[in-house]
């Protein structure tokens, strides 16, 4: 929903996808940073945000190509259950 609205708002699929990946990365940060230590918080933030934004971009691009949520929901579940 967010990605579709952002693409319509900016009228450019590439920028809409980047913005949606940014939102995806930011929304997943609290999960990844819950165990971060104060002395390496910045490093943990950078790696978590980069990883989550990359996953968001990949899933967003896949949705843009196939326009079907069920396979991407399964993929998202597999990514979350991997660690």
N, C-alpha and C positions, 0 to 999 in steps of 0.2 A: 504494500500500500504506500509506504513512504517513498520507495523508489519510483513508482509510477507517478505519484504526485510531483516529485522533484523533477522528473524528466519533463512533465507537462509545464511546470513552472519556469524552468530555465530554457525550455524549448531546444534542448540539446541532449541526446541520449548519453553521450560520453560524460558531460559534466554532471548530469543527473545521477549517473552511476557512481561517479567519484564522491559526490555529496552523500549519497545513500550509504556508501562504504564508510565514510567518515562517521555518520550517525551510528551505523552498526558497530564500528570499533569503539566509539565513545560509550555506547550503551552496554557493552560487555566489559568495560574496564573494572567496575566494582567487583565482579566475579574473579577476575585475574589478580587484582591487587589486594585481595582480602588477607593474604598471608605474607605480603611484602614487608620486609624489615625497614626501619627508618634509615639505616645507613646505605641501603642500595635501592631506595624507592624510585629515584629517577631512572636508573637502569631498568628496573622492573616495569616502570611505566612505559618507557620507550619500546621495549621488546613486546609487552602485552598489546600496546596500541598498534604497533606495526603488524603483529600477527593477526589480531582481530580485524584490522582494516583490510588486510590481504584476504582473509577468509570472506569478509563481507563483499569485497570486490568480486571474488571468484563466484560466490553464490549469486550475487546480483547479476553478473554477466550471464551465468547459466540461466537464470530466470528470464532475462532479456531475450535470450535465444530460444528457449523452449516454451515460455509462457505457461508453465505448469508447476504448481506448488508441491504436490505430493512427492515427487522424486527428490526435490530439494529439501523438503522436511525430513525425509529419510537420511539424506546426506548430512544435514545439520545434526541430526541425532547421533549418527555414527561419529562425527567429528567430536561431539561433546562426550561420547562414551569412550573414546580412544584412550585418554589419559587414565 
